[in-house]
Amino acid sequence: MASFVLLLKDYEDEEKVVYHFGPNEQILGKIELNKKSETIREIEPVLNSTHESKFYFDRAAQRLARCLYKEGGVFPDKATFES
């Protein structure tokens, strides 16, 4: 099964970065990565009848972890998770 998650940056400072995430620009939740504690939390769930919010959250969290660890802490304005 193919999966796609869109991430759109909402806010970033030295402590955290916040993204809207979901299957498209009309159906979005909100996720936050704390750069200091390296924790990720869901601020608002994705409300979509196709998949539960956890489906999108898990994939968005993977993408943010990749930005933090493999891409040197660079968080783009727009990112995707595709598999």
C-alpha positions in Angstrom: 0.0 0.0 0.0 1.4 3.4 -1.0 1.3 6.2 1.4 1.8 10.0 1.1 1.9 12.6 3.8 2.3 16.3 3.1 4.1 18.6 5.7 3.8 22.4 5.6 5.9 24.4 8.0 3.8 26.7 10.2 6.4 27.9 12.7 10.1 27.5 13.6 12.4 28.9 16.3 15.5 27.7 18.1 13.5 25.4 20.4 10.8 23.9 18.2 9.3 23.5 14.7 5.6 23.1 14.0 4.1 21.6 10.8 0.6 21.0 9.4 0.5 17.5 8.1 -2.0 15.2 6.3 -3.0 13.7 3.0 -3.5 17.0 1.3 -3.8 20.8 1.9 -7.5 20.5 2.8 -7.2 17.8 5.5 -4.4 18.7 8.0 -3.5 18.2 11.6 -0.6 19.8 13.4 2.7 18.2 14.7 5.5 19.7 16.8 9.1 18.6 17.1 11.0 20.0 20.1 14.6 20.4 19.0 16.0 20.5 22.5 14.4 17.4 24.0 14.1 15.7 20.6 10.5 14.8 21.2 7.5 14.9 18.7 3.9 15.4 19.7 0.6 15.7 17.9 -1.0 19.1 18.5 -4.1 18.6 16.4 -5.2 15.2 14.8 -5.9 14.7 11.1 -9.6 14.2 10.8 -10.0 11.9 7.8 -12.3 8.9 7.4 -9.8 7.1 5.1 -7.1 6.6 7.8 -6.7 7.3 11.5 -4.6 10.3 12.5 -1.9 7.9 13.9 -1.3 6.7 10.3 -0.3 10.3 9.2 1.4 11.2 12.5 3.8 8.2 12.4 4.9 9.1 8.9 5.2 12.8 9.5 7.2 12.0 12.6 9.6 9.9 10.6 10.1 12.7 8.1 10.8 15.2 10.9 13.3 12.8 12.5 15.0 12.6 9.2 15.3 16.4 9.0 16.7 16.5 12.5 19.2 13.7 12.2 20.1 13.0 8.6 19.6 16.5 7.1 21.5 18.5 9.8 18.5 20.1 11.5 17.3 21.8 8.3 13.5 21.9 8.2 12.1 22.9 4.7 8.9 24.9 4.2 7.3 22.0 2.5 8.2 18.3 2.8 6.6 14.9 2.0 6.7 11.4 3.2 6.2 8.9 0.3 6.5 5.2 0.3 
